[in-house]
Amino acid sequence: MSGIQPRATRRGTRLDWVKFDFELARDGSIEPTAKALYAAIASFVDVETRRSSNEIGTIANDVSEDVPTRKRLAECIGKSVDTVDRCITSLEQRGLLKVHRRTHPDNPKVYVPSEYELLPYQPQPVVAPAAVVAPPRKRMPISATKRARVLARDGHRCRKCSAIEDLTIDHIKHWSRGGSNADDNLRVLCRSCNSRRSDGSLDGVDA
């Protein structure tokens, strides 16, 4: 059965393998098996020019040893042909490999690789992790006993204007800012003074 002999090519300058290994290791976007496949494909490119012959040929029987068939690539990395296919997809998605395909001579519905074009390494963009926003604290109600105790301590009067009506219990350090329901963080304010305070400080009461 005849078939297309795939070839391996590399555009541009000769590859610095030490730098390539270092950058991929730092990047972390390519698994070791896929990196091994990239190196295996590169081994079929002419050592001096990093390009193989421009001729794509077909043969009737055995394929010569310098042709990177899927089976031969699997032998190079010690994995299955299915693993080679998976790693090829990974390298394509990462932008390190472009596979040129042609229809099979014996089956026009099947596309087979005719050229493995090795592409230069491009660092992955650094994506800053999304900021983690803490959920708001669940407000704990002030018990009737604690309310009565704080009112008695403050003389049943507003700490700001000395009003004795429409009294509320106020957090000195706001609950939203980490304040607690401890007695020493609570005081008596009338509703009017409490509203004027809002999330700020209260002149004449807060230091």
C-alpha positions in Angstrom: 0.0 0.0 0.0 1.4 3.3 -1.0 1.5 6.3 1.4 2.9 9.8 1.9 6.3 10.1 3.4 6.1 12.9 6.0 9.1 15.2 6.4 10.3 17.4 9.3 11.2 21.0 8.8 12.2 23.9 11.0 11.9 27.5 9.9 14.4 30.1 11.0 17.7 29.7 12.9 19.1 26.6 14.5 17.6 25.6 17.8 19.4 26.3 21.1 18.4 23.1 22.9 19.7 24.2 26.3 17.7 27.5 26.2 14.7 25.7 24.8 14.7 23.1 27.6 15.1 25.8 30.2 12.3 28.0 28.9 9.9 25.1 28.6 10.7 24.0 32.1 10.1 27.5 33.4 6.9 27.9 31.4 5.4 24.6 32.5 2.9 24.5 29.6 4.3 21.3 27.9 4.5 17.9 29.5 7.8 16.0 29.3 6.4 13.5 26.8 5.4 16.2 24.3 8.7 17.9 24.7 10.4 14.6 24.0 8.3 14.2 20.8 9.3 17.7 19.7 13.0 16.7 20.1 12.3 13.4 18.2 10.8 15.3 15.3 13.7 17.7 15.3 16.1 14.7 15.0 14.7 14.0 11.6 15.6 17.5 10.4 18.9 18.0 8.7 21.5 18.8 11.4 23.2 21.6 9.6 20.3 23.5 8.0 17.5 22.3 10.3 15.5 21.5 7.1 14.9 18.3 5.4 14.5 17.7 1.7 11.7 19.7 0.0 10.6 16.6 -1.9 7.6 14.7 -0.6 7.6 11.2 -2.0 5.5 8.0 -2.0 6.8 4.5 -1.8 5.3 1.1 -2.4 6.9 -0.9 0.4 9.1 0.0 3.4 9.7 3.6 4.4 13.3 4.7 4.8 14.7 5.3 8.2 15.0 9.0 7.8 11.2 9.5 7.5 9.3 10.5 10.7 6.3 8.2 10.5 4.0 8.1 13.5 5.2 4.6 14.3 8.8 5.6 14.1 8.2 8.7 16.4 6.5 6.4 18.9 9.6 4.2 18.9 11.8 7.3 19.4 10.0 8.3 22.6 9.1 4.8 23.8 5.4 5.4 23.7 2.4 4.3 21.7 1.2 5.8 18.5 -1.9 7.1 20.3 0.4 8.9 22.7 2.2 10.4 19.7 -1.1 11.6 18.3 -2.0 13.2 21.7 1.3 14.9 22.0 1.1 16.2 18.4 -2.2 17.8 19.3 -0.7 19.3 22.5 2.2 20.8 20.5 -0.1 22.2 17.9 -2.3 23.8 20.6 0.8 25.3 22.3 2.0 26.7 19.0 5.2 24.7 18.8 4.2 22.5 15.9 2.3 23.0 12.6 1.3 19.8 10.9 0.6 20.0 7.2 -1.8 17.2 6.1 -2.7 15.7 2.7 -5.3 13.2 1.6 -4.2 9.6 1.7 -3.5 8.2 -1.8 -5.6 5.2 -1.1 -8.4 6.9 0.9 -9.4 10.4 0.0 -11.4 10.7 3.2 -8.3 10.3 5.4 -5.8 13.1 6.0 -2.3 12.1 6.9 0.7 14.3 7.9 2.9 15.3 5.1 5.1 17.8 7.0 5.9 18.4 10.6 6.9 22.1 10.8 8.7 22.9 14.1 7.9 26.4 15.3 10.0 28.6 17.6 9.2 28.8 21.3 7.0 31.7 22.3 6.7 32.3 26.1 3.2 32.0 27.5 1.8 35.3 28.8 1.8 35.7 32.5 -1.8 35.8 33.8 -2.1 37.4 37.3 -4.3 35.3 39.6 -7.7 36.7 40.3 -8.0 38.6 43.5 -9.8 36.6 46.2 -12.5 38.6 47.8 -13.4 37.5 51.3 -17.2 37.1 51.9 -18.7 39.6 54.3 -18.8 38.6 57.9 -22.1 37.3 59.2 -23.4 39.9 61.7 -24.1 38.4 65.1 -27.0 39.9 67.0 -26.5 41.6 70.4 -28.4 39.7 73.0 -31.0 41.4 75.2 -28.8 40.7 78.3 -25.8 42.4 76.7 -27.9 45.3 75.5 -29.3 45.9 79.0 -25.8 45.7 80.5 -24.4 48.3 78.1 -27.4 50.6 78.6 -26.9 50.4 82.4 -23.2 51.0 82.1 -23.7 54.2 80.0 -26.5 55.5 82.2 -29.3 54.9 79.7 -28.0 58.1 77.9 -26.5 58.8 74.5 -22.7 59.1 74.8 -22.8 62.0 72.3 -25.8 64.2 73.2 -27.1 62.7 76.4 -30.5 62.0 74.9 -32.5 59.4 76.8 -34.9 58.4 74.0 -34.6 56.3 70.9 -31.4 54.7 72.1 -29.3 52.3 70.0 -26.2 50.1 70.7 -23.3 51.2 68.5 -20.1 49.4 67.6 -17.0 51.6 68.4 -15.0 49.6 65.8 -17.4 48.8 63.1 -18.5 45.2 62.6 -17.7 45.5 58.9 -14.1 46.4 59.8 -13.6 43.5 62.2 -15.2 44.9 65.4 -16.8 42.5 67.9 -19.8 42.4 70.2 -17.5 42.6 73.2 -18.8 45.1 75.9 -15.8 47.3 75.5 -16.6 47.7 71.8 -20.2 48.8 72.4 -21.7 52.1 73.5 -25.0 53.8 73.7 -25.9 56.4 71.0 -29.3 57.8 70.1 -30.5 57.0 66.6 -29.8 60.5 65.4 -26.2 60.5 66.5 -25.7 56.9 65.3 -27.0 57.9 61.8 -24.7 61.0 61.7 -21.7 58.8 62.5 -22.4 56.4 59.6 -19.0 54.6 58.9 -16.9 57.5 60.2 -16.0 58.8 63.6 -18.1 60.8 66.0 -16.7 64.2 67.0 -16.6 64.6 70.8 -16.9 60.9 71.4 -14.2 59.1 69.2 -10.6 60.0 69.9 
